[in-house]
Amino acid sequence: MKKLLAYFLLTTALGGISACTKGFEELNVNPNQNPSVIPETLLAPALTGIVKNNMDRAMRITHELMQVHVSRVDTDEFHRYVSRSAEADNLWNTWYTQLTDFRDMYNSAVAVKSNTFMAIARICEVWTFSLLTDTFGDVPYTEALQGRAGLLQPKFDKQEDIYRDLFVKLEEANDLLKTNVNLSADQAQLDPLFQGNALKWRKFGNSLYLRLLMRVSNRTDAIAPGGLSPQAKLRDLVNTNAGNYPLIANNAESAIMRWTGTAPYQSPFQTWRTADFNAFSSMSEFFINNLTSWNDPRLAKWATLSNGTYEGIPSGYVPGQIPAAKSTYPTALMTEPLLGNILNYPEVQLLLAEAALRGWITGDAKAYYETGATNGITLWGLAAPTGFLTSPDVQWSATSTTATKLDQIHVQKYYALFCTDFQQWYEYRRTGHPVLPIGPGVRNNRQMPARINYPVYVQSLNQLNYQAAVADQGADDINTKVWWQL
């Protein structure tokens, strides 16, 4: 019975209804009992629920895999490219649970004829499904979220088909937001991301479109609307019809859940014990050394001093040879508003830099790169140090190889994506950048995991569809590449 209940959560997020109001008791709304729930009551609980969980998992998984920090607990951890099968449950359940809220939000917005809320719901749905498919590969999509209709064993859709429909939904959102109708003052209070500003939501949706087109840019399949390849759609979005697809244009427009410190808008780390936040790990050498060489002021925001300086420890150390503790996360990060990042302006600029460098769009790759690198610092309320863009490892040289320039772009993006769900890992899987040192204790044949396995209970409670997905995609293990990985 417990497994069956868990599967209800998996396929339909019936349990997500309770998540709609957790921490938001003042709304006094239960969508399961009120089919006419207004869309604004669903937005903040679902958004904060996902961002909080993403931050938690970024700390546990992404920061280990991508050498932001290194666990000093001497067990096989992600920094050694080891993943336990149970890791999947939290992600799968959380994302599907909140997807039900976004789908309900869309339907209720249709009922009240709100183009703006329809678009917001679509953008949030695309964002969440992109996290699911980029983490697992093929997942339930067309038959997902239909538990109330009795569909409890949904088929798994191919990632290629999921992406095709995600792009359709982003086109829909962009069209709906062309009316540029802001939310009312009362509704805007319940929008923790953009306070009801329709144009900012539109820019977020199109910037997400840019991110996802780049995610599948190694493919030449005609999966974008109009039968376009990802590269052709990038040109359409950025060059040919740029006026129709406004993008995030400055740091202030970044999609960031800026925690206030007051419930329910509290960072998930605010309730952690300090020891759980920074006592069992140290920052990695890779993470610290780049910032040190650039004289980057973000270092003081992200790391503590160790013996009067900033020092990291090696990732992937040999079991039994735990390094001495060095720099850790400052406790101030436990309440830092900017850790609620979803998609920021520096990322947008660095995506454009890569697209321009590869010749997929017209534009100055160097200008995009320098804007992205500089704004990665100013986003944090800091000034880029004198000579930052001309320092040896940062300076863009026309004579550098494409591989060197790509690594420069992705090293800067790596820091722009600090504590941003799984984006560092996704981009590494897509590009192989930034180039990370591989420690002597790394397992898994020294290969970065390509995905996370499906939850174990899916194998038994949706066995036939699970088996079909594995037959199509490949073995259900961490080394099976998803469709967009070449």
MODA-V577159 format. One record per pair of residues at least 24 apart in sequence whose ideal C-beta (glycine too) atoms are under 6 Angstrom apart, sorted by the first residue. I is the first residue (numbers start at 0). J is the second residue. Records with the same first field share a line. If there is no record, write none. Layout:
I->J ; J
//
This chain:
2->456
5->456
6->460
7->146
8->92
10->146 ; 151 ; 153
11->144 ; 146
12->95 ; 96 ; 99
13->146
15->96 ; 99 ; 100
18->48 ; 96
19->44 ; 100
22->263
23->263
30->103
36->107
38->104 ; 107 ; 108 ; 116
39->186 ; 189
41->100 ; 103 ; 104
43->189 ; 191
45->97 ; 100 ; 101
48->97
49->97
50->256 ; 339
51->267
52->93
53->420
54->267 ; 338
55->267
57->418 ; 420
61->421 ; 423 ; 424
64->424
65->423 ; 424
66->283 ; 285 ; 314 ; 435
67->286
68->280 ; 282
69->280 ; 281 ; 283 ; 312 ; 314
70->280
71->279 ; 280 ; 321
72->279
73->321
78->314 ; 315
79->315 ; 440 ; 441 ; 442
80->441 ; 442 ; 443 ; 448
81->442
82->448 ; 477
84->452 ; 455
86->451
87->451 ; 452 ; 454
88->454
91->454
94->127 ; 130 ; 131
98->127 ; 144
99->144
102->144
114->175 ; 178
115->180 ; 197
117->175
118->172 ; 175 ; 176
119->200
121->168 ; 171 ; 172
122->172 ; 204
125->165 ; 168 ; 169
126->207
129->211
132->158 ; 161
133->425
134->451
135->450
136->450 ; 472 ; 481
137->468 ; 472
152->461 ; 464
154->464
155->464 ; 468
158->481 ; 482
159->482
162->215 ; 222
163->222
166->223 ; 224
169->204 ; 208
170->224
172->204
173->204
176->201
199->252
202->245 ; 246 ; 247 ; 252
203->254
205->244 ; 246
206->246 ; 247 ; 342 ; 347
209->350
213->350
214->483
215->483
217->485
230->359
233->354 ; 359 ; 360
234->360
237->360
238->360 ; 361
246->347
247->344 ; 347
249->344
250->344 ; 374 ; 378
253->343 ; 344
254->341 ; 342
255->339 ; 340
256->339
257->336
258->336 ; 339
260->334
266->334
268->333
269->333 ; 334
273->330
276->333
277->327 ; 328
281->312 ; 324 ; 325 ; 327
282->311 ; 326
283->311 ; 314
284->311 ; 313
286->311
287->311
292->392
293->390 ; 393
294->384
296->381
297->379
300->379
302->326
303->327 ; 329
313->438
314->438
315->438 ; 440 ; 441
316->438 ; 440
317->439 ; 440
318->440
338->418
340->419
344->374
345->371 ; 374 ; 375 ; 415
346->415
349->408 ; 411 ; 412
352->408
353->408
356->404
365->395
368->395 ; 408
371->411
372->411
375->411 ; 414 ; 415
405->432
406->432 ; 433 ; 434
409->433
428->484
448->477
449->478 ; 480
450->481
//
